[in-house]
């Protein structure tokens, strides 16, 4: 015997496989996502840090200008207090015209040396004293601006702060005035004290601080004259020449905003400008900073951080690629096994990965989706069968149309028209009309009804297969209320016999020509017959009728609220259309349990025989809500109608038609008085010998 040949061992599969194209694309997407996320996060941090730095600069500058504005305001208040002290030492005799300036004892005035110049004027506007540098000078040397502020003080009787009194940089000054009053309050004269612009009591040169390349402090008046500046050469210049500040100042002037002490900051592309005002002297303090220079240290730190981040992202991407390659090995094995299976390799099934993870999850998900698909198919079959059962057994005709085509046709519709379902399914709707003119005329009518009411409810004449006409009451609504292209559902009810009855003279005598409801005469007759039947039944039973006996029905009397608005604004044709629609609505709601009638211009009545009071109240409320929810549109205007309803129960307290109608009418009248658009339940009332009669009749 020879030894059997040894079995050939298949080569071992390598432990690492290159992922397939899908996984490689996913890895590329992951790397791109990491790069985008890292760059996006770094950019966001950079933006946030820049915004935070700007926010801190804004807060710091705003606080700074507010503090400086308050400091200057306190200096001005101190100057006014000193001036008030000087004013307190001036006696009325010092203001008499006979006293020459050199004769006034001004040396005795307190705190006089605080001011660089002092003037005292009498009530006639003439100077009594003019001191400059502690020495009396002629009145003619007084500047016009100083004389003007003294006159305004005499005229207004209030302290004043002058505008800048021009001169050289060293001679520019501000004048403060104080009115002098007699004991009776009359203005006796005016006192003025002037301080040089750059004096210690006002704007000393040290206040502006040394000039910095990235920032400058500016104090200026309302007219833009610079009063203090980090660069002394800019004093008495104009802020319109200041970079950054000129634009903010121009916008402030354009908006005509009042000066307030609260600081405000505006961030411009190249500058950060903070301003705070001093209301009394009408000055403003501004800090103007170059944003790039302020944020230069931050920009350098951000550049260094970008390089560090780039290195970190690169290392992270390499680590991510290795991790994703290792995690994708089950899918790589799955791909290799599938390729072996396609080559009809019988050993291929041994290479299917024995692992869970996404491979096992995908298999489970696919199995679950297959089961769900089978369930949905069975459910669709069930729903289709139920829908077909409705089409086959409904007592009314059902049709669904879309884009002028008959998509679904019920069995009752086919019987009504004399066709088989296959003869109508998928055919144009024009097929069931006598002519193209009838089809176009009905289409225009349908479009008009949908435009006004959002639905269609009317009588339409169709043509049977044998050419004979058939009348149907047609009700149509969109499958989707928000889009007519979703199709329209139509309900058809054969009323050919009713239409034939309408041709008879007796029908016209008992029905309203406009609404096709019973008229007032027929309403009285039918209600009288109902009451007579009840009386006969009670008499045959042998039991006397009692007022508290159980009601055998209800009567509703309805009056449209503000109906004349439709007639007045849209015309009587629109009013007639609204009455027809309300009549259709009432008839469709109550025809299974009672009947409706039109008893007046915009008045309707409904009788519900055998209806309990609670049920009648529910039906009345349902009718009220249906009318209120209807919003017709005529001549481009929308209207909202409502209905006041009076309800009475047909019990023993209502012996005849007159009593019922009077009680129902008075209940409706109560609903009108209570605010309209409501339901009121009435009771039996004695009819007056004269006055308001039932149903608004004379």
C-alpha atoms as one frame of an Amber mdcrd trajectory, in Angstrom:
protein
   0.000   0.000   0.000   1.212   3.389  -0.812   0.764   6.266   1.516  -1.956
   8.705   0.541  -0.737  11.994  -0.777  -0.702  14.708   1.806  -3.436  17.341
   1.567  -2.340  20.669   0.203  -2.706  23.333   2.902  -4.123  26.648   1.656
  -1.946  29.623   2.221  -2.773  31.542   5.318  -4.519  34.786   4.687  -2.497
  37.782   5.659  -3.505  39.275   8.976  -3.806  42.790   7.512  -5.889  43.712
   4.473  -6.088  46.979   2.641  -9.552  48.453   3.178 -11.846  48.755   0.192
 -12.679  51.949  -1.725 -15.669  52.786   0.445 -13.660  52.547   3.660 -10.798
  54.508   2.096 -13.234  57.276   1.164 -14.627  57.230   4.687 -11.097  57.506
   6.069 -10.427  60.460   3.743 -13.640  62.086   4.916 -12.638  61.491   8.541
  -9.233  63.070   7.954 -10.855  66.048   6.248 -13.323  66.333   9.104 -10.492
  66.332  11.655  -8.619  68.970   9.684 -11.709  71.118   9.287 -12.668  70.670
  12.919  -9.168  71.568  14.109  -8.880  74.573  11.836 -12.434  75.633  12.634
 -11.885  75.293  16.361  -8.612  77.208  16.167 -10.244  79.922  14.098 -13.139
  80.100  16.531 -10.801  80.360  19.521  -8.824  83.026  17.685 -11.977  84.988
  16.951 -13.276  84.604  20.486  -9.957  85.678  21.973  -9.833  88.695  19.663
 -13.411  89.597  20.522 -12.674  89.190  24.228  -9.606  91.414  23.901 -11.658
  94.021  22.060 -14.402  93.716  24.688 -11.901  94.365  27.478 -10.437  97.333
  25.623 -13.937  98.674  25.069 -14.844  98.263  28.731 -11.576  99.829  29.866
 -11.865 102.791  27.512 -15.537 103.327  28.351 -14.791 103.370  32.062 -11.819
 105.679  31.478 -13.750 108.327  29.543 -16.607 108.168  32.059 -14.167 108.753
  34.946 -12.433 111.635  33.159 -15.808 113.160  32.225 -16.933 112.983  35.861
 -13.583 114.471  36.974 -13.932 117.420  34.614 -17.577 117.849  35.579 -16.524
 117.995  39.221 -13.920 120.663  38.348 -16.603 122.744  36.690 -18.926 122.266
  39.657 -16.070 123.324  41.955 -15.516 126.439  39.845 -19.201 127.258  40.095
 -19.112 126.791  43.863 -16.153 129.159  44.111 -18.005 131.665  41.922 -21.065
 131.289  44.149 -18.849 132.082  47.159 -17.598 135.223  45.435 -21.187 136.196
  44.586 -22.213 135.841  48.218 -19.674 138.534  49.184 -20.991 141.170  46.756
 -23.232 143.719  48.443 -25.975 145.484  46.437 -24.301 148.886  46.954 -21.272
 147.616  45.021 -23.470 147.418  41.922 -24.715 151.002  42.049 -23.733 152.974
  38.931 -22.103 155.764  40.972 -19.349 153.462  42.130 -16.370 153.544  39.835
 -14.550 150.241  39.314 -11.524 151.457  41.198 -13.751 152.425  44.121 -15.227
 148.921  44.544 -13.692 147.045  47.495 -13.070 143.917  45.363  -9.998 143.068
  47.414 -12.352 141.961  50.188 -14.205 139.473  47.972 -13.465 135.867  48.999
 -11.704 133.383  46.647 -11.330 136.104  44.021  -7.848 134.928  43.087  -9.156
 131.521  41.967 -10.157 132.973  38.588  -7.884 134.438  35.936 -10.439 137.127
  35.149 -13.523 138.455  36.991 -16.314 140.736  35.736 -19.272 142.215  37.579
 -22.142 143.730  35.601 -25.154 145.619  36.844 -28.743 144.953  35.866 -28.341
 147.486  33.040 -25.592 145.338  31.476 -22.825 147.886  32.217 -19.631 146.578
  33.799 -18.995 147.554  37.400 -15.749 145.656  37.622 -13.346 144.055  35.130
 -10.328 142.323  36.667  -7.718 140.392  34.758  -4.811 138.813  36.575  -5.909
 140.598  39.774  -5.762 144.072  38.169  -8.587 146.285  36.997  -8.673 146.793
  33.252 -10.929 149.009  31.107 -14.352 147.547  30.202 -13.535 147.974  26.537
 -11.036 145.119  26.753 -13.869 142.646  27.455 -14.270 140.045  24.721 -17.642
 139.971  22.902 -18.171 136.348  23.962 -17.698 137.341  27.636 -20.108 140.241
  27.270 -22.636 137.968  25.571 -22.599 135.357  28.332 -23.110 138.138  30.943
 -26.147 139.407  29.028 -27.618 135.912  28.774 -27.157 135.452  32.516 -28.968
 138.750  33.193 -31.774 137.753  30.810 -32.244 134.160  31.994 -31.353 134.619
  35.655 -29.468 131.284  35.583 -25.787 130.282  35.852 -24.079 129.883  32.490
 -20.921 128.282  31.105 -19.610 130.039  28.022 -18.293 128.490  24.878 -14.533
 128.626  24.315 -13.338 132.227  24.280 -10.826 132.141  21.475  -7.288 133.384
  21.738  -3.930 131.774  21.581  -3.401 128.351  23.072  -2.213 129.961  26.315
  -4.944 132.633  26.432  -8.023 130.549  25.542 -10.435 130.501  28.457 -13.883
 129.495  29.655 -16.175 131.895  31.536 -18.577 130.887  34.336 -21.391 133.252
  35.314 -23.657 133.552  38.328 -26.724 135.844  38.590 -26.903 138.219  41.575
 -30.363 138.455  43.134 -32.071 140.853  45.502 -33.936 139.543  48.483 -37.178
 139.609  46.470 -35.595 137.403  43.782 -35.129 140.087  41.123 -31.856 139.993
  39.151 -29.534 142.667  40.545 -26.546 141.923  38.319 -24.248 139.185  37.061
 -20.851 137.871  38.156 -18.451 136.196  35.704 -15.238 134.299  36.419 -12.947
 133.077  33.659 -10.377 130.278  33.819  -7.706 129.673  31.249  -8.281 126.498
  29.303  -5.039 124.843  30.466  -5.167 126.112  34.054  -5.013 123.735  37.001
  -8.650 124.457  37.785  -9.829 123.293  34.361  -7.739 121.291  31.850  -4.108
 121.106  33.022  -1.661 119.744  30.415  -0.930 116.774  32.651  -4.513 115.543
  32.343  -4.153 114.403  28.728  -1.276 112.068  29.698   1.725 111.475  27.441
   1.012 110.693  23.821   1.053 107.012  22.907   1.340 105.579  19.416  -1.677
 103.362  19.843  -3.983 105.701  21.759  -4.814 109.369  22.341  -7.120 111.248
  24.719  -9.129 114.181  23.360 -11.440 116.677  25.095 -13.511 118.772  22.705
 -16.538 121.040  22.686 -19.848 120.370  20.948 -18.737 122.355  17.886 -15.663
 120.118  17.524 -12.998 122.476  18.957 -10.274 120.462  20.684  -9.767 121.634
  24.285  -7.196 119.060  25.398  -5.134 116.545  23.454  -2.339 114.066  24.060
  -0.477 116.067  21.397  -0.379 119.693  22.715  -0.042 121.020  19.159  -3.539
 119.791  18.402  -5.183 121.987  21.085  -7.728 124.407  19.536  -7.792 122.236
  16.411 -10.918 120.452  15.169 -11.917 116.843  15.731 -12.900 116.573  12.083
  -9.162 116.249  11.424  -8.760 113.399  13.937  -8.482 109.965  12.329 -11.173
 107.641  13.616 -12.828 110.275  15.809 -14.040 112.373  12.876 -16.428 109.681
  11.597 -17.919 109.012  15.033 -18.308 112.744  15.680 -20.021 113.271  12.316
 -22.525 110.474  12.991 -23.201 111.869  16.461 -23.922 115.308  14.994 -26.157
 113.788  12.328 -28.214 111.892  14.917 -28.546 115.067  17.065 -28.161 113.084
  20.277 -28.014 114.912  23.625 -24.839 114.937  25.671 -24.951 112.394  28.507
 -22.409 111.347  31.079 -22.688 107.665  30.229 -19.847 106.378  28.099 -20.331
 104.734  24.696 -17.820 102.958  22.480 -17.822 102.271  18.755 -15.515  99.718
  17.168 -14.360 100.781  13.704 -12.212  98.767  11.283  -9.053 100.651  12.297
  -9.970 102.372  15.577 -11.794 101.904  18.858 -13.471 105.168  19.889 -14.989
 105.734  23.355 -16.856 108.939  24.232 -18.586 110.365  27.305 -20.230 113.769
  27.621 -20.490 116.566  30.166 -23.958 118.100  29.807 -23.326 121.454  31.543
 -20.351 122.746  29.511 -21.405 120.683  26.448 -17.991 119.005  26.271 -17.033
 115.486  25.337 -14.133 113.263  26.363 -12.914 110.732  23.791 -10.298 107.992
  23.823  -9.198 106.918  20.336  -7.108 103.732  20.046  -5.585 102.001  17.035
  -7.099  98.510  17.147  -4.258  96.819  15.255  -1.598  98.276  17.523  -3.520
  97.241  20.639  -4.062  93.694  19.378  -0.546  93.211  17.947   0.714  91.154
  20.949  -2.350  88.935  20.715  -1.829  88.424  16.966   1.764  87.282  17.574
   0.647  84.813  20.214  -2.025  83.500  17.858   0.539  82.893  15.091   2.674
  80.823  17.463  -0.412  78.887  18.542  -1.258  78.139  14.898   2.114  76.435
  14.366   1.724  74.350  17.510  -1.807  73.409  16.450  -0.641  72.390  12.955
   1.855  69.952  14.463  -0.738  68.541  16.835  -3.270  68.086  14.015  -0.696
  66.293  11.844   0.132  63.831  14.609  -3.549  63.322  15.311  -4.289  62.611
  11.628  -1.609  59.895  11.479  -2.941  58.303  14.645  -6.485  58.490  13.294
  -5.518  56.774  10.028  -3.909  53.894  11.906  -6.906  53.512  14.217  -9.431
  53.622  11.362  -7.416  51.047   9.375  -7.432  48.678  12.337 -11.169  49.197
  12.963 -11.941  48.585   9.270 -10.337  45.138   9.174 -13.665  43.259   9.655
 -15.051  45.060   6.608 -11.848  44.335   4.692 -12.171  40.615   5.527 -15.830
  40.767   4.488 -14.872  42.321   1.145 -12.178  39.673   0.554 -14.613  36.884
   1.363 -17.199  38.347  -1.017 -14.600  38.453  -3.809 -13.694  34.810  -3.183
 -17.396  33.915  -3.279 -17.752  35.660  -6.653 -14.860  33.506  -7.935 -16.851
  30.420  -6.873 -14.214  29.492  -4.348 -15.735  26.815  -2.120 -13.428  27.772
   0.668 -14.670  31.323   0.681 -17.321  30.817   3.385 -14.590  29.958   5.855
 -13.229  33.487   5.490 -16.453  35.230   6.576 -15.538  37.326   9.601 -16.711
  35.897  12.882 -17.152  39.248  14.554 -19.876  41.537  15.691 -19.646  45.257
  15.366 -20.985  46.994  12.338 -20.938  43.848  10.191 -23.279  41.988  12.512
 -25.360  45.134  13.054 -25.767  45.599   9.307 -26.985  42.013   8.918 -29.459
  42.455  11.797 -30.692  45.753  10.410 -31.203  44.249   6.949 -33.161  41.336
   8.394 -35.297  43.724  10.432 -35.913  45.936   7.396 -36.974  42.879   5.402
 -39.482  41.935   8.101 -40.770  45.483   8.262 -41.110  45.568   4.481 -43.223
  42.415   4.562 -45.366  43.894   7.334 -45.850  47.145   5.437 -46.749  45.273
   2.269 -49.368  43.261   4.179 -50.680  46.447   5.795 -50.849  48.133   2.407
 -52.784  45.168   1.060 -55.199  45.385   4.011 -55.705  49.127   3.610 -56.175
  48.674  -0.119 -58.814  46.045   0.525 -60.583  48.242   3.054 -60.523  51.181
   0.661 -61.867  49.000  -2.130 -64.611  47.740   0.203 -65.606  51.365   0.882
 -65.694  52.061  -2.853 -67.746  48.907  -3.528 -70.277  49.179  -0.682 -70.684
  52.892   0.111 -74.257  54.145  -0.311 -72.985  57.251  -2.122 -70.750  57.613
  -5.110 -67.057  58.272  -4.455 -64.680  59.725  -7.042 -61.090  60.950  -6.735
 -59.814  63.177  -9.540 -56.397  64.628 -10.206 -55.415  66.948 -13.044 -58.780
  66.403 -14.726 -58.495  62.581 -14.709 -60.717  60.036 -12.925 -58.150  58.229
 -10.778 -60.542  56.372  -8.426 -64.212  55.589  -9.143 -66.517  53.847  -6.645
 -69.076  51.149  -7.488 -72.075  53.366  -6.648 -70.756  56.019  -9.051 -70.506
  53.441 -11.809 -74.060  52.262 -11.142 -75.299  55.849 -11.147 -73.628  56.584
 -14.504 -74.095  53.174 -16.135 -70.389  52.409 -16.629 -68.100  49.668 -15.399
 -65.100  50.671 -13.241 -62.651  49.843 -16.050 -64.546  52.128 -18.434 -64.077
  55.148 -16.140 -60.817  54.444 -14.311 -58.066  56.650 -15.719 -60.371  58.411
 -18.163 -60.780  62.226 -18.439 -63.504  63.711 -16.267 -65.004  65.165 -19.438
 -66.330  61.626 -20.172 -69.281  61.922 -17.769 -70.521  65.294 -19.070 -72.938
  65.857 -21.937 -70.705  68.347 -23.750 -67.441  70.220 -23.518 -69.423  73.374
 -22.727 -71.101  71.693 -19.728 -67.704  70.463 -18.534 -66.115  73.928 -18.850
 -69.103  75.620 -17.207 -69.078  73.198 -14.272 -65.283  73.567 -13.952 -65.557
  77.348 -13.695 -68.303  76.944 -11.088 -66.171  74.524  -9.081 -63.150  76.845
  -9.180 -65.265  79.783  -8.041 -66.716  77.767  -5.136 -63.267  76.570  -4.052
 -61.932  80.134  -4.226 -64.738  81.438  -2.005 -65.508  78.514   0.306 -62.487
  76.189   0.040 -64.882  73.365  -0.996 -67.738  72.624  -3.402 -71.315  71.718
  -2.565 -73.880  71.889  -5.347 -76.090  70.075  -7.809 -74.491  68.904 -11.076
 -76.027  67.230 -14.118 -73.994  64.332 -15.558 -74.624  62.116 -18.570 -75.072
  58.357 -18.268 -73.447  55.961 -20.705 -76.785  55.632 -22.490 -76.934  59.426
 -22.984 -79.647  60.135 -20.396 -79.079  62.894 -17.818 -78.593  62.169 -14.119
 -78.609  64.823 -11.401 -76.349  64.454  -8.344 -75.612  66.469  -5.299 -71.837
  66.809  -5.403 -69.604  67.644  -2.434 -65.891  68.085  -3.094 -62.810  68.786
  -0.999 -59.099  68.654  -1.667 -57.235  65.509  -0.615 -54.722  67.944   0.872
 -56.170  71.218   2.083 -52.903  73.085   1.432 -52.379  71.935  -2.177 -54.977
  71.307  -4.850 -52.526  69.340  -6.997 -52.875  66.477  -4.510 -56.271  65.634
  -5.991 -59.919  66.151  -5.054 -62.362  63.778  -3.327 -65.963  63.952  -4.600
 -69.096  62.522  -2.947 -72.041  61.997  -5.346 -75.657  61.457  -4.244 -78.331
  60.756  -6.875 -81.039  63.451  -6.636 -82.661  62.934 -10.005 -86.003  62.171
  -8.342 -85.689  65.274  -6.168 -84.974  67.420  -9.219 -88.036  66.013 -10.931
 -90.108  66.833  -7.861 -88.744  70.374  -7.923 -90.308  70.839 -11.342 -93.754
  70.361  -9.852 -95.785  73.361  -8.702 -96.297  71.933  -5.197 -92.554  71.816
  -4.594 -92.120  75.449  -5.588 -94.937  76.442  -3.243 -93.241  74.802  -0.242
 -89.589  75.622  -0.883 -87.481  78.775  -0.948 -86.264  79.497  -4.473 -82.835
  80.811  -3.380 -81.743  78.218  -0.788 -83.925  75.213  -1.845 -84.941  74.813
   1.823 -88.500  74.757   3.114 -90.087  78.212   3.141 -91.940  79.845   6.037
 -95.349  78.446   5.074 -94.081  74.877   4.790 -92.176  75.298   8.063 -95.366
  76.317   9.908 -97.311  73.455   8.357 -94.755  70.748   9.163 -94.201  72.034
  12.701 -97.976  72.229  13.237 -98.351  68.642  12.035 -95.622  67.528  14.422
 -97.309  69.261  17.384-100.717  67.856  16.369 -99.282  64.347  16.211 -97.842
  64.788  19.694-101.187  66.044  21.059-103.040  63.082  19.481-100.576  60.630
  21.012-100.917  62.200  24.444-104.726  62.179  24.161-104.764  58.509  23.129
-102.532  57.623  26.081-105.074  59.254  28.405-102.458  61.083  30.516-102.662
  64.897  30.733 -99.652  66.791  29.361 -97.529  68.473  32.005 -95.132  71.393
  31.561 -92.223  69.423  32.961 -92.732  66.391  30.743 -89.803  65.068  28.727
 -89.219  67.040  25.513 -90.064  65.319  22.208 -87.761  67.427  20.054 -86.196
  70.852  19.781 -86.586  73.866  17.496 -83.659  76.134  16.628 -84.147  79.683
  15.369 -80.988  81.174  13.799 -80.175  84.721  12.751 -76.937  85.616  10.901
 -74.985  88.347  12.710 -73.981  91.448  10.712 -75.053  89.840   7.458 -75.731
  93.277   5.980 -71.969  93.890   5.897 -71.624  91.316   3.098 -74.435  92.945
   1.106 -73.084  96.451   1.625 -69.440  95.702   0.797 -69.621  92.835  -1.704
 -73.087  93.266  -3.235 -76.343  91.335  -3.124 -75.027  88.557  -5.374 -72.386
  87.777  -2.768 -75.064  87.937  -0.072 -77.235  85.449  -1.973 -74.235  83.132
  -2.390 -73.548  83.315   1.362 -77.200  82.446   2.129 -77.054  79.465  -0.234
 -73.870  78.212   1.392 -75.304  78.536   4.920 -78.425  76.683   3.772 -76.302
  73.843   2.357 -74.309  73.711   5.574 -77.452  73.489   7.740 -79.092  70.894
   5.538 -75.995  68.663   5.421 -75.663  68.793   9.220 -79.278  68.028  10.204
 -80.861  66.088   7.334 -80.263  62.740   9.108 -82.171  63.883  12.204 -84.507
  66.701  11.140 -85.109  69.423   8.568 -84.252  73.071   7.973 -86.154  76.045
   6.579 -85.512  79.633   5.587 -88.035  81.760   7.482 -86.766  85.258   6.710
 -84.111  87.298   4.900 -81.112  86.002   6.877 -83.108  83.864   9.329 -83.278
  80.077   9.392 -85.036  77.485  11.531 -84.256  73.838  12.234 -86.625  71.225
  13.701 -85.139  68.097  15.311 -88.029  65.723  16.153 -87.405  63.258  18.985
 -84.161  64.998  19.950 -83.350  65.422  23.631 -82.563  68.901  24.929 -78.870
  68.137  25.629 -78.415  66.653  22.163 -80.172  69.656  20.615 -77.868  72.049
  22.442 -74.843  70.114  21.147 -76.168  70.263  17.554 -76.825  74.011  17.911
 -73.290  74.608  19.131 -71.942  72.491  16.261 -73.879  74.613  13.743 -72.669
  77.851  15.353 -69.045  76.720  15.190 -69.406  75.578  11.558 -70.694  79.001
  10.484 -68.028  80.811  12.482 -65.258  78.645  10.956 -66.396  79.503   7.428
 -64.538  82.536   6.020 -65.807  83.395   2.513 -63.902  85.671   0.164 -65.736
  88.058  -2.180 -64.160  90.635  -4.496 -60.771  90.163  -2.852 -62.065  90.707
   0.708 -62.511  88.054   3.393 -65.585  88.033   5.623 -66.312  86.341   8.930
 -69.913  85.450   9.699 -71.454  84.254  12.934 -74.866  83.092  14.028 -77.059
  83.760  17.062 -79.225  80.738  17.886 -82.327  80.454  20.060 -83.319  76.933
  21.156 -86.596  75.693  22.688 -87.693  72.197  23.654 -91.004  70.813  22.310
 -92.570  69.943  25.654 -96.082  70.403  27.018 -95.442  74.096  27.657 -95.440
  74.647  23.888 -99.058  73.892  22.848 -99.039  75.364  19.344 -96.851  76.721
  16.557 -97.214  80.339  17.662 -95.948  79.571  21.180 -92.978  77.607  19.850
 -91.994  80.275  17.352 -92.370  83.101  19.867 -90.237  81.303  22.475 -87.551
  80.419  19.911 -87.488  83.971  18.539 -87.161  85.488  22.024 -84.322  83.052
  22.850 -82.521  84.211  19.687 -83.162  87.803  20.715 -81.558  87.022  24.094
 -78.520  85.614  22.258 -78.269  88.852  20.251 -78.436  90.978  23.381 -75.815
  88.811  25.134 -73.204  89.650  22.494 -74.183  87.535  19.421 -72.490  84.368
  18.171 -73.913  82.207  20.949 -76.667  79.700  21.750 -79.438  80.572  24.212
 -82.030  78.073  25.463 -85.517  79.573  25.756 -88.635  78.700  27.668 -92.366
  79.174  27.205 -93.402  82.840  27.327 -96.698  84.645  27.130 -97.166  86.336
  23.790 -97.811  90.059  24.260-100.844  91.676  22.734 -98.512  93.930  20.757
 -94.770  94.387  20.359 -92.108  91.970  19.118 -93.607  88.975  17.329 -92.178
  85.574  16.539 -89.472  85.302  13.885 -89.309  89.042  13.413 -92.699  89.195
  11.666 -94.929  92.237  11.886
